Amino acid sequence: MARIKDEKRYQIILKRVESLMEIVTEETPPTDTNYVELDLLADLVEEYEIEHYPVGQPTLPEILKLRMYELQLTQKSLAELLGISAPRVSEYLSGKSEPTLPIARKMRHNLNIDANLILA
């Protein structure tokens, strides 16, 4: 199968994918030429993006900041929720410190964060 060779071609194909996404709907049959073209080009784009724009696993500070935003928590309220000091939360958010196992359990339970992400 062909591959996207450079960024210029990637951008051109990406624009074509976007235009096809306006045409192809959930009701479009899989035998439709636009559907087939979209499917093939989307695979090419995905392959290129995996190679050139990899998305790594989020860090614990990134996850904590996201959960704080989602739950509208301040550092102080997060500290209270976890039963730790605000300076300790600051250390977690800056990546200077990692949680102990009991605190990791509280993060898992109180913030609904996957344990694998906390302990990674």
Summary of the structure (lengths in Angstrom):
residues: 120
radius of gyration: 21.7
end to end distance: 35.8
largest distance: 60.2
contacts: 279
relative contact order: 0.10
helix: 68%
strand: 0%
